Amino acid sequence: ARSFKLMVQVSDQLAKSPGWDQQVFNEWLMRPSHGGHQSAYAHLRVLDIDKWLNSKIFFRSRRSRYLPGATSTAPTPILVHFNYHPDKHKRMLCIMDRYFYGKLDACDNFPGGSEPNT
């Protein structure tokens, strides 16, 4: 019920004004009860960013822990969320090749940022 209430609050906000869904979600999750507003009382969980990571962490900010694949020191991620790179599909395929099919070097040739030489 708490998560549903939070999603209703986020949905209502996005219906009233444009916004980035992840930002609006975080704002409503963190918003305490005050005045006429009652919080959804949803719980915030902080997860290990080396196991629940996004594409920016994998390919850029912690790149040396994951790449090159054959000498990686990072743990195998549980989930990789792609929200940073314009070539998401190609990067998703390399992640699948690496972790599902054992091709450890599948992602090594991608640049750190979104453009070559980054």
Steps between C-alpha positions, in 0.01 A plus 500: 500500500787741577670451165166540322435827684845625403439411134164683508675810637768479230242440226288794616805728503606395150144548371503860630843603378779349291795351678760227494326196647801386705546844653131540584496151652799582723351834604172340608676209669706739713223755567399490868148556624425868558195725506229330297741257335536149634802298391446161338736359767672292235842375601821602331751221448860573419656222296861410427582700184741231383217247485203723407665740258426715202682527171687816605656319796592197287644681198627823652538583869610154618618374163835368625321260736295343219720538193697337352272206559766231522661667804192652663509536879135602539231257612250375244214751499147392579357768272635760257261787422561685173403866529811691403625394158331569165619163361314310772407198290858423393620535858220277627604234252863517616389461864295194401793357305731553794289375789268250330733354237842539665656732241703696755633756251159576342484854643868595492486705179226738611610852598457620856252770412257513214754604240820337372820591691316577824 
